[in-house]
Amino acid sequence: MDDLAKFLVARVADDHHAYAYVAHTLSGEALLDSHLPMLDLTEQLAEAHRPMAPSDPRSAGLAYALRVLAQSYAEHPDYREEWRP
C-alpha cells in the first residue's frame, strides 16, 4: 500500500506543477475553479495512510479510498492493475 501512497503523492505533485504553469501562463484566475483542494486532500490522505498500522480499523477504508482516487491516474505508466478497487 505504501507504493500506492507514493504513486498518488507523485501524481498530485505533477498536477500541482501543471496548475502552476497554467496560473503563470493564463493568470491566477485560471485556478479559481481548479481541482487544487481535491489534490491537497488526496495528498493528505496518502500521507496519513503511510504510518497507519494495518490493524488500525480505519486502514481498510482509507486504503480503498486511495485505490478509488488512484483510478483517475489509471492511464499513467506507473499505475498498477492490482490497485483497482
HTML snippet that shows the backbone in 3Dmol.js (N, CA, C, O; Angstrom):
<script src="https://3Dmol.org/build/3Dmol-min.js"></script>
<div id="view" style="width:600px;height:400px;position:relative"></div>
<script>
const pdb = `
ATOM      1  N   MET A   1       0.822  -1.200   0.000  1.00  0.00           N
ATOM      2  CA  MET A   1       0.000   0.000   0.000  1.00  0.00           C
ATOM      3  C   MET A   1       0.858   1.253   0.000  1.00  0.00           C
ATOM      4  O   MET A   1       0.426   2.310  -0.460  1.00  0.00           O
ATOM      5  N   ASP A   2       2.067   1.134   0.514  1.00  0.00           N
ATOM      6  CA  ASP A   2       2.960   2.285   0.538  1.00  0.00           C
ATOM      7  C   ASP A   2       3.293   2.740  -0.883  1.00  0.00           C
ATOM      8  O   ASP A   2       3.439   3.935  -1.140  1.00  0.00           O
ATOM      9  N   ASP A   3       3.410   1.782  -1.803  1.00  0.00           N
ATOM     10  CA  ASP A   3       3.684   2.144  -3.195  1.00  0.00           C
ATOM     11  C   ASP A   3       2.543   2.950  -3.793  1.00  0.00           C
ATOM     12  O   ASP A   3       2.775   3.885  -4.560  1.00  0.00           O
ATOM     13  N   LEU A   4       1.316   2.595  -3.450  1.00  0.00           N
ATOM     14  CA  LEU A   4       0.159   3.338  -3.945  1.00  0.00           C
ATOM     15  C   LEU A   4       0.169   4.757  -3.391  1.00  0.00           C
ATOM     16  O   LEU A   4      -0.087   5.711  -4.126  1.00  0.00           O
ATOM     17  N   ALA A   5       0.461   4.902  -2.103  1.00  0.00           N
ATOM     18  CA  ALA A   5       0.526   6.234  -1.496  1.00  0.00           C
ATOM     19  C   ALA A   5       1.604   7.076  -2.170  1.00  0.00           C
ATOM     20  O   ALA A   5       1.376   8.248  -2.472  1.00  0.00           O
ATOM     21  N   LYS A   6       2.768   6.493  -2.405  1.00  0.00           N
ATOM     22  CA  LYS A   6       3.849   7.215  -3.089  1.00  0.00           C
ATOM     23  C   LYS A   6       3.434   7.599  -4.508  1.00  0.00           C
ATOM     24  O   LYS A   6       3.719   8.705  -4.966  1.00  0.00           O
ATOM     25  N   PHE A   7       2.759   6.680  -5.199  1.00  0.00           N
ATOM     26  CA  PHE A   7       2.279   6.952  -6.558  1.00  0.00           C
ATOM     27  C   PHE A   7       1.329   8.147  -6.542  1.00  0.00           C
ATOM     28  O   PHE A   7       1.470   9.061  -7.354  1.00  0.00           O
ATOM     29  N   LEU A   8       0.368   8.146  -5.627  1.00  0.00           N
ATOM     30  CA  LEU A   8      -0.591   9.246  -5.560  1.00  0.00           C
ATOM     31  C   LEU A   8       0.076  10.574  -5.230  1.00  0.00           C
ATOM     32  O   LEU A   8      -0.251  11.595  -5.833  1.00  0.00           O
ATOM     33  N   VAL A   9       0.991  10.574  -4.296  1.00  0.00           N
ATOM     34  CA  VAL A   9       1.696  11.819  -3.935  1.00  0.00           C
ATOM     35  C   VAL A   9       2.475  12.343  -5.146  1.00  0.00           C
ATOM     36  O   VAL A   9       2.504  13.551  -5.381  1.00  0.00           O
ATOM     37  N   ALA A  10       3.093  11.466  -5.900  1.00  0.00           N
ATOM     38  CA  ALA A  10       3.835  11.888  -7.096  1.00  0.00           C
ATOM     39  C   ALA A  10       2.901  12.453  -8.162  1.00  0.00           C
ATOM     40  O   ALA A  10       3.231  13.446  -8.810  1.00  0.00           O
ATOM     41  N   ARG A  11       1.746  11.832  -8.348  1.00  0.00           N
ATOM     42  CA  ARG A  11       0.808  12.334  -9.356  1.00  0.00           C
ATOM     43  C   ARG A  11       0.249  13.691  -8.936  1.00  0.00           C
ATOM     44  O   ARG A  11       0.067  14.577  -9.772  1.00  0.00           O
ATOM     45  N   VAL A  12      -0.021  13.850  -7.654  1.00  0.00           N
ATOM     46  CA  VAL A  12      -0.514  15.133  -7.148  1.00  0.00           C
ATOM     47  C   VAL A  12       0.538  16.213  -7.378  1.00  0.00           C
ATOM     48  O   VAL A  12       0.205  17.330  -7.774  1.00  0.00           O
ATOM     49  N   ALA A  13       1.798  15.889  -7.134  1.00  0.00           N
ATOM     50  CA  ALA A  13       2.877  16.860  -7.381  1.00  0.00           C
ATOM     51  C   ALA A  13       2.919  17.234  -8.857  1.00  0.00           C
ATOM     52  O   ALA A  13       3.083  18.406  -9.196  1.00  0.00           O
ATOM     53  N   ASP A  14       2.773  16.248  -9.736  1.00  0.00           N
ATOM     54  CA  ASP A  14       2.734  16.535 -11.175  1.00  0.00           C
ATOM     55  C   ASP A  14       1.587  17.474 -11.510  1.00  0.00           C
ATOM     56  O   ASP A  14       1.757  18.428 -12.270  1.00  0.00           O
ATOM     57  N   ASP A  15       0.412  17.199 -10.937  1.00  0.00           N
ATOM     58  CA  ASP A  15      -0.750  18.034 -11.209  1.00  0.00           C
ATOM     59  C   ASP A  15      -0.563  19.444 -10.670  1.00  0.00           C
ATOM     60  O   ASP A  15      -0.979  20.414 -11.305  1.00  0.00           O
ATOM     61  N   HIS A  16       0.063  19.564  -9.501  1.00  0.00           N
ATOM     62  CA  HIS A  16       0.335  20.898  -8.951  1.00  0.00           C
ATOM     63  C   HIS A  16       1.251  21.694  -9.888  1.00  0.00           C
ATOM     64  O   HIS A  16       1.054  22.893 -10.084  1.00  0.00           O
ATOM     65  N   HIS A  17       2.238  21.028 -10.455  1.00  0.00           N
ATOM     66  CA  HIS A  17       3.128  21.713 -11.393  1.00  0.00           C
ATOM     67  C   HIS A  17       2.364  22.154 -12.633  1.00  0.00           C
ATOM     68  O   HIS A  17       2.597  23.245 -13.152  1.00  0.00           O
ATOM     69  N   ALA A  18       1.465  21.320 -13.103  1.00  0.00           N
ATOM     70  CA  ALA A  18       0.663  21.675 -14.275  1.00  0.00           C
ATOM     71  C   ALA A  18      -0.224  22.881 -13.973  1.00  0.00           C
ATOM     72  O   ALA A  18      -0.346  23.784 -14.801  1.00  0.00           O
ATOM     73  N   TYR A  19      -0.840  22.900 -12.796  1.00  0.00           N
ATOM     74  CA  TYR A  19      -1.682  24.032 -12.441  1.00  0.00           C
ATOM     75  C   TYR A  19      -0.858  25.305 -12.263  1.00  0.00           C
ATOM     76  O   TYR A  19      -1.317  26.392 -12.615  1.00  0.00           O
ATOM     77  N   ALA A  20       0.344  25.182 -11.725  1.00  0.00           N
ATOM     78  CA  ALA A  20       1.207  26.351 -11.571  1.00  0.00           C
ATOM     79  C   ALA A  20       1.572  26.925 -12.932  1.00  0.00           C
ATOM     80  O   ALA A  20       1.624  28.143 -13.102  1.00  0.00           O
ATOM     81  N   TYR A  21       1.826  26.051 -13.901  1.00  0.00           N
ATOM     82  CA  TYR A  21       2.130  26.509 -15.259  1.00  0.00           C
ATOM     83  C   TYR A  21       0.940  27.251 -15.843  1.00  0.00           C
ATOM     84  O   TYR A  21       1.102  28.311 -16.449  1.00  0.00           O
ATOM     85  N   VAL A  22      -0.251  26.704 -15.665  1.00  0.00           N
ATOM     86  CA  VAL A  22      -1.462  27.349 -16.182  1.00  0.00           C
ATOM     87  C   VAL A  22      -1.649  28.709 -15.515  1.00  0.00           C
ATOM     88  O   VAL A  22      -1.976  29.688 -16.185  1.00  0.00           O
ATOM     89  N   ALA A  23      -1.445  28.774 -14.213  1.00  0.00           N
ATOM     90  CA  ALA A  23      -1.601  30.043 -13.496  1.00  0.00           C
ATOM     91  C   ALA A  23      -0.609  31.076 -13.996  1.00  0.00           C
ATOM     92  O   ALA A  23      -0.950  32.247 -14.162  1.00  0.00           O
ATOM     93  N   HIS A  24       0.610  30.643 -14.233  1.00  0.00           N
ATOM     94  CA  HIS A  24       1.635  31.558 -14.720  1.00  0.00           C
ATOM     95  C   HIS A  24       1.315  32.026 -16.144  1.00  0.00           C
ATOM     96  O   HIS A  24       1.534  33.187 -16.490  1.00  0.00           O
ATOM     97  N   THR A  25       0.799  31.117 -16.950  1.00  0.00           N
ATOM     98  CA  THR A  25       0.518  31.421 -18.345  1.00  0.00           C
ATOM     99  C   THR A  25      -0.767  32.219 -18.529  1.00  0.00           C
ATOM    100  O   THR A  25      -0.805  33.166 -19.315  1.00  0.00           O
ATOM    101  N   LEU A  26      -1.815  31.843 -17.810  1.00  0.00           N
ATOM    102  CA  LEU A  26      -3.135  32.436 -18.035  1.00  0.00           C
ATOM    103  C   LEU A  26      -3.590  33.363 -16.925  1.00  0.00           C
ATOM    104  O   LEU A  26      -4.662  33.960 -17.032  1.00  0.00           O
ATOM    105  N   SER A  27      -2.841  33.499 -15.900  1.00  0.00           N
ATOM    106  CA  SER A  27      -3.116  34.311 -14.717  1.00  0.00           C
ATOM    107  C   SER A  27      -3.705  33.442 -13.618  1.00  0.00           C
ATOM    108  O   SER A  27      -4.190  32.341 -13.879  1.00  0.00           O
ATOM    109  N   GLY A  28      -3.663  33.928 -12.422  1.00  0.00           N
ATOM    110  CA  GLY A  28      -4.135  33.194 -11.262  1.00  0.00           C
ATOM    111  C   GLY A  28      -5.609  32.860 -11.295  1.00  0.00           C
ATOM    112  O   GLY A  28      -6.038  31.908 -10.643  1.00  0.00           O
ATOM    113  N   GLU A  29      -6.403  33.628 -12.045  1.00  0.00           N
ATOM    114  CA  GLU A  29      -7.833  33.357 -12.095  1.00  0.00           C
ATOM    115  C   GLU A  29      -8.147  32.011 -12.717  1.00  0.00           C
ATOM    116  O   GLU A  29      -9.235  31.473 -12.509  1.00  0.00           O
ATOM    117  N   ALA A  30      -7.226  31.466 -13.466  1.00  0.00           N
ATOM    118  CA  ALA A  30      -7.446  30.151 -14.072  1.00  0.00           C
ATOM    119  C   ALA A  30      -7.567  29.070 -13.017  1.00  0.00           C
ATOM    120  O   ALA A  30      -8.102  27.995 -13.286  1.00  0.00           O
ATOM    121  N   LEU A  31      -7.075  29.346 -11.815  1.00  0.00           N
ATOM    122  CA  LEU A  31      -7.097  28.338 -10.765  1.00  0.00           C
ATOM    123  C   LEU A  31      -8.302  28.440  -9.835  1.00  0.00           C
ATOM    124  O   LEU A  31      -8.465  27.611  -8.939  1.00  0.00           O
ATOM    125  N   LEU A  32      -9.138  29.442 -10.039  1.00  0.00           N
ATOM    126  CA  LEU A  32     -10.257  29.625  -9.128  1.00  0.00           C
ATOM    127  C   LEU A  32     -11.166  28.405  -9.067  1.00  0.00           C
ATOM    128  O   LEU A  32     -11.646  28.043  -7.993  1.00  0.00           O
ATOM    129  N   ASP A  33     -11.403  27.778 -10.192  1.00  0.00           N
ATOM    130  CA  ASP A  33     -12.280  26.613 -10.231  1.00  0.00           C
ATOM    131  C   ASP A  33     -11.489  25.325 -10.410  1.00  0.00           C
ATOM    132  O   ASP A  33     -12.007  24.337 -10.930  1.00  0.00           O
ATOM    133  N   SER A  34     -10.259  25.340  -9.986  1.00  0.00           N
ATOM    134  CA  SER A  34      -9.390  24.184 -10.203  1.00  0.00           C
ATOM    135  C   SER A  34      -9.681  23.074  -9.205  1.00  0.00           C
ATOM    136  O   SER A  34     -10.529  23.191  -8.321  1.00  0.00           O
ATOM    137  N   HIS A  35      -8.947  22.009  -9.388  1.00  0.00           N
ATOM    138  CA  HIS A  35      -9.053  20.850  -8.520  1.00  0.00           C
ATOM    139  C   HIS A  35      -7.987  20.868  -7.418  1.00  0.00           C
ATOM    140  O   HIS A  35      -7.739  19.842  -6.785  1.00  0.00           O
ATOM    141  N   LEU A  36      -7.369  22.001  -7.187  1.00  0.00           N
ATOM    142  CA  LEU A  36      -6.305  22.065  -6.186  1.00  0.00           C
ATOM    143  C   LEU A  36      -6.744  21.602  -4.795  1.00  0.00           C
ATOM    144  O   LEU A  36      -5.993  20.877  -4.143  1.00  0.00           O
ATOM    145  N   PRO A  37      -7.932  21.993  -4.313  1.00  0.00           N
ATOM    146  CA  PRO A  37      -8.333  21.483  -2.990  1.00  0.00           C
ATOM    147  C   PRO A  37      -8.439  19.957  -2.964  1.00  0.00           C
ATOM    148  O   PRO A  37      -8.074  19.332  -1.969  1.00  0.00           O
ATOM    149  N   MET A  38      -8.931  19.356  -4.039  1.00  0.00           N
ATOM    150  CA  MET A  38      -9.034  17.896  -4.093  1.00  0.00           C
ATOM    151  C   MET A  38      -7.649  17.261  -4.149  1.00  0.00           C
ATOM    152  O   MET A  38      -7.420  16.222  -3.531  1.00  0.00           O
ATOM    153  N   LEU A  39      -6.731  17.873  -4.880  1.00  0.00           N
ATOM    154  CA  LEU A  39      -5.372  17.359  -4.925  1.00  0.00           C
ATOM    155  C   LEU A  39      -4.737  17.402  -3.542  1.00  0.00           C
ATOM    156  O   LEU A  39      -4.069  16.455  -3.129  1.00  0.00           O
ATOM    157  N   ASP A  40      -4.946  18.497  -2.832  1.00  0.00           N
ATOM    158  CA  ASP A  40      -4.389  18.623  -1.481  1.00  0.00           C
ATOM    159  C   ASP A  40      -4.974  17.567  -0.552  1.00  0.00           C
ATOM    160  O   ASP A  40      -4.247  16.972   0.243  1.00  0.00           O
ATOM    161  N   LEU A  41      -6.274  17.329  -0.644  1.00  0.00           N
ATOM    162  CA  LEU A  41      -6.910  16.317   0.199  1.00  0.00           C
ATOM    163  C   LEU A  41      -6.387  14.921  -0.142  1.00  0.00           C
ATOM    164  O   LEU A  41      -6.141  14.116   0.757  1.00  0.00           O
ATOM    165  N   THR A  42      -6.220  14.633  -1.415  1.00  0.00           N
ATOM    166  CA  THR A  42      -5.689  13.339  -1.835  1.00  0.00           C
ATOM    167  C   THR A  42      -4.298  13.123  -1.257  1.00  0.00           C
ATOM    168  O   THR A  42      -3.987  12.044  -0.754  1.00  0.00           O
ATOM    169  N   GLU A  43      -3.473  14.145  -1.329  1.00  0.00           N
ATOM    170  CA  GLU A  43      -2.123  14.043  -0.783  1.00  0.00           C
ATOM    171  C   GLU A  43      -2.165  13.825   0.734  1.00  0.00           C
ATOM    172  O   GLU A  43      -1.396  13.024   1.266  1.00  0.00           O
ATOM    173  N   GLN A  44      -3.048  14.527   1.424  1.00  0.00           N
ATOM    174  CA  GLN A  44      -3.163  14.367   2.875  1.00  0.00           C
ATOM    175  C   GLN A  44      -3.587  12.946   3.237  1.00  0.00           C
ATOM    176  O   GLN A  44      -3.062  12.368   4.188  1.00  0.00           O
ATOM    177  N   LEU A  45      -4.528  12.383   2.490  1.00  0.00           N
ATOM    178  CA  LEU A  45      -4.974  11.016   2.762  1.00  0.00           C
ATOM    179  C   LEU A  45      -3.851  10.013   2.527  1.00  0.00           C
ATOM    180  O   LEU A  45      -3.660   9.089   3.318  1.00  0.00           O
ATOM    181  N   ALA A  46      -3.111  10.197   1.441  1.00  0.00           N
ATOM    182  CA  ALA A  46      -1.994   9.287   1.145  1.00  0.00           C
ATOM    183  C   ALA A  46      -0.937   9.369   2.232  1.00  0.00           C
ATOM    184  O   ALA A  46      -0.407   8.345   2.664  1.00  0.00           O
ATOM    185  N   GLU A  47      -0.630  10.562   2.670  1.00  0.00           N
ATOM    186  CA  GLU A  47       0.373  10.733   3.725  1.00  0.00           C
ATOM    187  C   GLU A  47      -0.126  10.181   5.059  1.00  0.00           C
ATOM    188  O   GLU A  47       0.669   9.661   5.842  1.00  0.00           O
ATOM    189  N   ALA A  48      -1.419  10.283   5.331  1.00  0.00           N
ATOM    190  CA  ALA A  48      -1.978   9.763   6.575  1.00  0.00           C
ATOM    191  C   ALA A  48      -1.946   8.238   6.605  1.00  0.00           C
ATOM    192  O   ALA A  48      -1.818   7.639   7.673  1.00  0.00           O
ATOM    193  N   HIS A  49      -2.061   7.614   5.448  1.00  0.00           N
ATOM    194  CA  HIS A  49      -2.105   6.156   5.404  1.00  0.00           C
ATOM    195  C   HIS A  49      -0.730   5.533   5.594  1.00  0.00           C
ATOM    196  O   HIS A  49      -0.626   4.428   6.125  1.00  0.00           O
ATOM    197  N   ARG A  50       0.310   6.209   5.177  1.00  0.00           N
ATOM    198  CA  ARG A  50       1.669   5.636   5.260  1.00  0.00           C
ATOM    199  C   ARG A  50       2.026   5.106   6.645  1.00  0.00           C
ATOM    200  O   ARG A  50       2.448   3.954   6.746  1.00  0.00           O
ATOM    201  N   PRO A  51       1.879   5.889   7.723  1.00  0.00           N
ATOM    202  CA  PRO A  51       2.285   5.378   9.037  1.00  0.00           C
ATOM    203  C   PRO A  51       1.207   4.538   9.735  1.00  0.00           C
ATOM    204  O   PRO A  51       1.444   4.021  10.826  1.00  0.00           O
ATOM    205  N   MET A  52       0.041   4.397   9.127  1.00  0.00           N
ATOM    206  CA  MET A  52      -1.068   3.711   9.772  1.00  0.00           C
ATOM    207  C   MET A  52      -0.829   2.200   9.822  1.00  0.00           C
ATOM    208  O   MET A  52      -0.475   1.586   8.816  1.00  0.00           O
ATOM    209  N   ALA A  53      -1.019   1.628  10.970  1.00  0.00           N
ATOM    210  CA  ALA A  53      -0.857   0.186  11.136  1.00  0.00           C
ATOM    211  C   ALA A  53      -2.009  -0.551  10.448  1.00  0.00           C
ATOM    212  O   ALA A  53      -3.148  -0.085  10.491  1.00  0.00           O
ATOM    213  N   PRO A  54      -1.730  -1.685   9.821  1.00  0.00           N
ATOM    214  CA  PRO A  54      -2.805  -2.455   9.179  1.00  0.00           C
ATOM    215  C   PRO A  54      -3.915  -2.851  10.161  1.00  0.00           C
ATOM    216  O   PRO A  54      -5.054  -3.071   9.749  1.00  0.00           O
ATOM    217  N   SER A  55      -3.593  -2.942  11.438  1.00  0.00           N
ATOM    218  CA  SER A  55      -4.601  -3.298  12.440  1.00  0.00           C
ATOM    219  C   SER A  55      -5.525  -2.127  12.801  1.00  0.00           C
ATOM    220  O   SER A  55      -6.557  -2.322  13.443  1.00  0.00           O
ATOM    221  N   ASP A  56      -5.151  -0.920  12.388  1.00  0.00           N
ATOM    222  CA  ASP A  56      -5.986   0.253  12.645  1.00  0.00           C
ATOM    223  C   ASP A  56      -7.311   0.058  11.904  1.00  0.00           C
ATOM    224  O   ASP A  56      -7.295  -0.233  10.708  1.00  0.00           O
ATOM    225  N   PRO A  57      -8.441   0.207  12.569  1.00  0.00           N
ATOM    226  CA  PRO A  57      -9.729  -0.036  11.928  1.00  0.00           C
ATOM    227  C   PRO A  57     -10.010   0.898  10.741  1.00  0.00           C
ATOM    228  O   PRO A  57     -10.851   0.591   9.896  1.00  0.00           O
ATOM    229  N   ARG A  58      -9.322   2.012  10.681  1.00  0.00           N
ATOM    230  CA  ARG A  58      -9.515   2.949   9.563  1.00  0.00           C
ATOM    231  C   ARG A  58      -8.709   2.557   8.336  1.00  0.00           C
ATOM    232  O   ARG A  58      -8.974   3.049   7.239  1.00  0.00           O
ATOM    233  N   SER A  59      -7.737   1.685   8.505  1.00  0.00           N
ATOM    234  CA  SER A  59      -6.795   1.372   7.442  1.00  0.00           C
ATOM    235  C   SER A  59      -7.461   0.816   6.185  1.00  0.00           C
ATOM    236  O   SER A  59      -7.155   1.260   5.079  1.00  0.00           O
ATOM    237  N   ALA A  60      -8.361  -0.143   6.341  1.00  0.00           N
ATOM    238  CA  ALA A  60      -9.005  -0.759   5.171  1.00  0.00           C
ATOM    239  C   ALA A  60      -9.834   0.256   4.390  1.00  0.00           C
ATOM    240  O   ALA A  60      -9.787   0.279   3.160  1.00  0.00           O
ATOM    241  N   GLY A  61     -10.585   1.089   5.089  1.00  0.00           N
ATOM    242  CA  GLY A  61     -11.409   2.094   4.412  1.00  0.00           C
ATOM    243  C   GLY A  61     -10.567   3.132   3.695  1.00  0.00           C
ATOM    244  O   GLY A  61     -10.888   3.537   2.578  1.00  0.00           O
ATOM    245  N   LEU A  62      -9.498   3.560   4.331  1.00  0.00           N
ATOM    246  CA  LEU A  62      -8.611   4.541   3.717  1.00  0.00           C
ATOM    247  C   LEU A  62      -7.875   3.940   2.526  1.00  0.00           C
ATOM    248  O   LEU A  62      -7.677   4.614   1.515  1.00  0.00           O
ATOM    249  N   ALA A  63      -7.472   2.684   2.637  1.00  0.00           N
ATOM    250  CA  ALA A  63      -6.808   2.015   1.519  1.00  0.00           C
ATOM    251  C   ALA A  63      -7.751   1.929   0.320  1.00  0.00           C
ATOM    252  O   ALA A  63      -7.335   2.144  -0.819  1.00  0.00           O
ATOM    253  N   TYR A  64      -9.003   1.618   0.577  1.00  0.00           N
ATOM    254  CA  TYR A  64      -9.989   1.556  -0.511  1.00  0.00           C
ATOM    255  C   TYR A  64     -10.160   2.942  -1.151  1.00  0.00           C
ATOM    256  O   TYR A  64     -10.200   3.059  -2.376  1.00  0.00           O
ATOM    257  N   ALA A  65     -10.260   3.978  -0.329  1.00  0.00           N
ATOM    258  CA  ALA A  65     -10.409   5.339  -0.844  1.00  0.00           C
ATOM    259  C   ALA A  65      -9.221   5.724  -1.722  1.00  0.00           C
ATOM    260  O   ALA A  65      -9.398   6.354  -2.765  1.00  0.00           O
ATOM    261  N   LEU A  66      -8.016   5.349  -1.307  1.00  0.00           N
ATOM    262  CA  LEU A  66      -6.825   5.663  -2.105  1.00  0.00           C
ATOM    263  C   LEU A  66      -6.858   4.919  -3.444  1.00  0.00           C
ATOM    264  O   LEU A  66      -6.462   5.472  -4.470  1.00  0.00           O
ATOM    265  N   ARG A  67      -7.328   3.670  -3.436  1.00  0.00           N
ATOM    266  CA  ARG A  67      -7.429   2.925  -4.693  1.00  0.00           C
ATOM    267  C   ARG A  67      -8.436   3.576  -5.632  1.00  0.00           C
ATOM    268  O   ARG A  67      -8.215   3.634  -6.841  1.00  0.00           O
ATOM    269  N   VAL A  68      -9.536   4.064  -5.078  1.00  0.00           N
ATOM    270  CA  VAL A  68     -10.537   4.753  -5.900  1.00  0.00           C
ATOM    271  C   VAL A  68      -9.950   6.037  -6.475  1.00  0.00           C
ATOM    272  O   VAL A  68     -10.122   6.319  -7.660  1.00  0.00           O
ATOM    273  N   LEU A  69      -9.263   6.813  -5.651  1.00  0.00           N
ATOM    274  CA  LEU A  69      -8.654   8.062  -6.119  1.00  0.00           C
ATOM    275  C   LEU A  69      -7.587   7.801  -7.170  1.00  0.00           C
ATOM    276  O   LEU A  69      -7.440   8.580  -8.112  1.00  0.00           O
ATOM    277  N   ALA A  70      -6.849   6.723  -7.021  1.00  0.00           N
ATOM    278  CA  ALA A  70      -5.781   6.402  -7.975  1.00  0.00           C
ATOM    279  C   ALA A  70      -6.324   6.039  -9.349  1.00  0.00           C
ATOM    280  O   ALA A  70      -5.600   6.130 -10.341  1.00  0.00           O
ATOM    281  N   GLN A  71      -7.581   5.630  -9.424  1.00  0.00           N
ATOM    282  CA  GLN A  71      -8.152   5.267 -10.722  1.00  0.00           C
ATOM    283  C   GLN A  71      -8.115   6.416 -11.719  1.00  0.00           C
ATOM    284  O   GLN A  71      -8.078   6.185 -12.928  1.00  0.00           O
ATOM    285  N   SER A  72      -8.123   7.635 -11.235  1.00  0.00           N
ATOM    286  CA  SER A  72      -8.065   8.770 -12.163  1.00  0.00           C
ATOM    287  C   SER A  72      -6.717   8.854 -12.872  1.00  0.00           C
ATOM    288  O   SER A  72      -6.572   9.590 -13.848  1.00  0.00           O
ATOM    289  N   TYR A  73      -5.739   8.107 -12.386  1.00  0.00           N
ATOM    290  CA  TYR A  73      -4.409   8.064 -12.997  1.00  0.00           C
ATOM    291  C   TYR A  73      -4.127   6.695 -13.627  1.00  0.00           C
ATOM    292  O   TYR A  73      -2.968   6.336 -13.840  1.00  0.00           O
ATOM    293  N   ALA A  74      -5.169   5.946 -13.921  1.00  0.00           N
ATOM    294  CA  ALA A  74      -5.017   4.575 -14.434  1.00  0.00           C
ATOM    295  C   ALA A  74      -4.258   4.517 -15.763  1.00  0.00           C
ATOM    296  O   ALA A  74      -3.681   3.482 -16.095  1.00  0.00           O
ATOM    297  N   GLU A  75      -4.252   5.594 -16.510  1.00  0.00           N
ATOM    298  CA  GLU A  75      -3.544   5.619 -17.799  1.00  0.00           C
ATOM    299  C   GLU A  75      -2.057   5.923 -17.633  1.00  0.00           C
ATOM    300  O   GLU A  75      -1.296   5.825 -18.595  1.00  0.00           O
ATOM    301  N   HIS A  76      -1.643   6.284 -16.440  1.00  0.00           N
ATOM    302  CA  HIS A  76      -0.232   6.586 -16.187  1.00  0.00           C
ATOM    303  C   HIS A  76       0.571   5.283 -16.260  1.00  0.00           C
ATOM    304  O   HIS A  76       0.101   4.250 -15.784  1.00  0.00           O
ATOM    305  N   PRO A  77       1.762   5.314 -16.843  1.00  0.00           N
ATOM    306  CA  PRO A  77       2.544   4.072 -16.992  1.00  0.00           C
ATOM    307  C   PRO A  77       2.945   3.408 -15.673  1.00  0.00           C
ATOM    308  O   PRO A  77       3.231   2.211 -15.657  1.00  0.00           O
ATOM    309  N   ASP A  78       2.971   4.148 -14.581  1.00  0.00           N
ATOM    310  CA  ASP A  78       3.347   3.566 -13.295  1.00  0.00           C
ATOM    311  C   ASP A  78       2.159   2.991 -12.517  1.00  0.00           C
ATOM    312  O   ASP A  78       2.342   2.393 -11.456  1.00  0.00           O
ATOM    313  N   TYR A  79       0.955   3.168 -13.039  1.00  0.00           N
ATOM    314  CA  TYR A  79      -0.229   2.638 -12.370  1.00  0.00           C
ATOM    315  C   TYR A  79      -0.217   1.112 -12.440  1.00  0.00           C
ATOM    316  O   TYR A  79       0.141   0.529 -13.464  1.00  0.00           O
ATOM    317  N   ARG A  80      -0.608   0.480 -11.346  1.00  0.00           N
ATOM    318  CA  ARG A  80      -0.637  -0.988 -11.290  1.00  0.00           C
ATOM    319  C   ARG A  80      -2.085  -1.484 -11.240  1.00  0.00           C
ATOM    320  O   ARG A  80      -2.910  -0.948 -10.499  1.00  0.00           O
ATOM    321  N   GLU A  81      -2.375  -2.488 -12.017  1.00  0.00           N
ATOM    322  CA  GLU A  81      -3.722  -3.039 -12.060  1.00  0.00           C
ATOM    323  C   GLU A  81      -4.187  -3.566 -10.702  1.00  0.00           C
ATOM    324  O   GLU A  81      -5.384  -3.537 -10.412  1.00  0.00           O
ATOM    325  N   GLU A  82      -3.277  -4.039  -9.876  1.00  0.00           N
ATOM    326  CA  GLU A  82      -3.683  -4.576  -8.569  1.00  0.00           C
ATOM    327  C   GLU A  82      -4.217  -3.498  -7.635  1.00  0.00           C
ATOM    328  O   GLU A  82      -4.775  -3.805  -6.582  1.00  0.00           O
ATOM    329  N   TRP A  83      -4.047  -2.228  -8.020  1.00  0.00           N
ATOM    330  CA  TRP A  83      -4.576  -1.143  -7.207  1.00  0.00           C
ATOM    331  C   TRP A  83      -6.055  -0.874  -7.474  1.00  0.00           C
ATOM    332  O   TRP A  83      -6.690  -0.138  -6.719  1.00  0.00           O
ATOM    333  N   ARG A  84      -6.609  -1.453  -8.527  1.00  0.00           N
ATOM    334  CA  ARG A  84      -8.028  -1.223  -8.820  1.00  0.00           C
ATOM    335  C   ARG A  84      -8.878  -1.715  -7.658  1.00  0.00           C
ATOM    336  O   ARG A  84      -8.636  -2.789  -7.108  1.00  0.00           O
ATOM    337  N   PRO A  85      -9.885  -0.909  -7.289  1.00  0.00           N
ATOM    338  CA  PRO A  85     -10.760  -1.333  -6.167  1.00  0.00           C
ATOM    339  C   PRO A  85     -11.653  -2.498  -6.583  1.00  0.00           C
ATOM    340  O   PRO A  85     -12.448  -2.984  -5.779  1.00  0.00           O
TER     341      PRO A  85
END
`;
const viewer = $3Dmol.createViewer("view");
viewer.addModel(pdb, "pdb");
viewer.setStyle({}, {cartoon: {color: "spectrum"}});
viewer.zoomTo();
viewer.render();
</script>
